[in-house]
């Protein structure tokens, strides 16, 4: 799902933060009018927020927030090294993200970008292959030239010491290179992690600046392999140098979970087993493997989505309030939640695999097994629902339902807390359960499903919602893409939104027995039709453990004109 | 919203309110307006009956009988009401049908004979002998006594039911109110008496019960552990407009606080009733009132508006400039009072009642301000959560809360979860308070009416304060027409625990 997510994200790339830029847009005034109209109760803070900030102001504010201005000096030289610069991830995601951050003035002024890969390439060649993903407007051409003037490229072999010595010499030769801080982004297949990290450690560490290493998943494929990798990394780098990306942690609404939970008094007393009937964490994709199932088939949906993205969201929903918002205090609490979760058992899991819909069009006609890159007869799951329980005082008995799948009826990622029935009902069972929904994508929103008097001459309850739809409420605020936030965090040295080694270990501990059983027994996943809601057995499971599905209700966008 | 035919709506409505038990749709009802020539009848009661009739919400066999001293005809009444009835061209047929159901009798309120005549007229209507009767007393309180007695003596239906609707003022202090109640109780049973507080007919006031008791999420936070204070607000942007003479006899506390605001307080503070039956609901409201002691004068701020020399038109005039207001009147046109509900749920939580005329805006709302988050981890950047139910104008419910400042930031910022009726319920017409309430009387639902013991408790709470104010005769604090009221009121609110975050526009 990574690549497709990248594509959709960059297509959507709207993502700018600097209001100053928007002011330059001709139609900006029009937007403002709409915005102020939609916010009758607009706040002073809003107004303050929509005041244009200069780039350096934004950057300054940002640094202050993340960083208390301590460590990082904007004048310091930084070198961002992309290992695997010729690959897909680099081309479609990393270079574009760096460009957007650079364009928006969010990177330190003295930043250099160094690509490294096996191929014999030039910066120009990289520029050409990245161009389709950079979304450069005409007025930005000059800025783009400045960006690529900061780029250089070195070719070398990942297993070759001399190549890394060469890379190091190149970095030292850059202006301010000897004192520079270095950020290594490993956009590489895991097979070469070992060699590359060793070589980085031996040849490329900055002696005067700091060094940080960004690692992409897969972080192993079970507890053992993941532990091997972690042990290896730990032998080379200290924990505070390691940045494991789970890009869900870079999403606006995922990052919002902590503020929602711990910044609001109203949620405190109801955020526990007394009031929450169940928690549903959902990830749905409307497309299948699209000819790239070969890679996916090695992992399956549980490793691809559930064990990382959904489990991370679970942690943020379930954790106790951390002592502070420092990275380690937050991650301590997340680990603590994971420690209270027993390994998932097969009886709490439904697995599915999509089949073609003969009435569908295009890709929808094709099932997973019809992807030519998928091994014949593969029993790999493209859909999974699993029920986890957090055995602690707050959550004992509350099912956390993790649902994810490909080729489903919609694109959606959300967190849903379903509250218990009102005890001592006085409305003749006409009330549905309250739900608090945080929609991560698409269309970020928070809404509370609740009962209100049916408007008019009636006195009966009717379902409605209290709503906060970002598109309506924050019309002129562009939400940065997850990678922009996360790369910025690495510059700032904030590890809050990255996966710590012990977190990763616990996540694998929870899923490894199940994964091994599946790998060994190869149970046949339940077929479901491309474009459907997934196997009905999943709904049965969800109902069995306590989720109440009220078919009667459909969310209405209250702001739609 | 599903579309229903009118009769379906009525059936559904009756079923909801009524459980299909009592009156069948086809039985005859007679609605008698006593004081049919007056302002209230002309501007409010006749128009409301017309709207209900037009929308098919009244029983089919309905007759409307006007009674007053003046020598009038139905035509006269029609002419007087027309400006207030909002009749469209295609409703003219329906309007004729409505007035065909009308008749008018003149008579004297203190003469038994007049009421005998009225009774014969009621009996003479088709189905009149079996008809149920609704008497609406749109009269000054001075003649309640006579009219009540005469109605009881001469106009009771023996085969149908009888219900009597009263308008405020229900006395002017505990003693006078009790005298009136005792008198009414000697004539009618409690289940025949419908005291109107039209705030109880408002959509959002009626919604309070469902919001509170239909939602699990509010249950655990609706108490002294989580609520820092409750603010009940009524603001009018205009002054007495030359009708201050009447107002001056009462003042803002009697006019708004002791009834409308206190009723809303009850609905916010009460425990969950055993059922939604009117008796159970009113039992709980009375229970809340019993736990409230009289406000201490130190917890009260009184104001009186003065003209704004820079204003235009009316706003140039202060209360004392109203020619109908007695010179040097000390009657408050603004009041803030802090009440405490001494029970296990609310002990120590201030309920702040604020009301006033000639203020900066028109607004009625209920606001619960929640306590600070204990153990803050966001460097004191969080503001308090607030749940606001806006009663008028523009009905809405919104929850002020903190969210992550959108973008690359990780700091809390204030926002709200919102339910604005205008956007969410675009095609739903909210009936006016009187429509609902009169319908309730037809259906025999007393939930949204004030019971005698409720009234007594409400007066018990405010009478000592009112007597003290009247004994002291101190000039209230002057505030400018169109302002937020005296700043002493804000000081009082802050002193008792309301946190006003200047950064957020909640009270402008």
Interface residues (C-beta under 8 A of the other chain):
Chain A: X17 X40 X41 X42 X43 X44 X45 X49 X61 X62 X65 X66 X106 X252 X255 X256 X258 X259 X260 X262 X263 X264 X265 X266 X268 X269 X270 X274 X275 X321 X322 X323 X324 X325 X419 X420 X421 X422 X423 X424 X426 X427 X431 X433 X434 X436 X446 X447 X448 X450 X451 X452 X453 X455 X456 X457 X458 X459 X460 X461 X464 X465 X466 X467 X468 X470 X473 X474 X477 X478 X479 X480 X484 X485 X488 X496 X556 X558 X559
Chain B: X9 X12 X13 X16 X17 X57 X203 X206 X207 X209 X210 X211 X213 X214 X215 X216 X217 X219 X220 X221 X225 X226 X272 X273 X274 X275 X276 X370 X371 X372 X373 X374 X375 X377 X378 X382 X384 X385 X387 X394 X397 X398 X399 X401 X402 X403 X404 X405 X406 X407 X408 X409 X410 X411 X412 X413 X414 X415 X416 X417 X418 X419 X420 X421 X423 X424 X425 X428 X429 X430 X431 X435 X436 X439 X447 X502 X503 X504 X505 X506
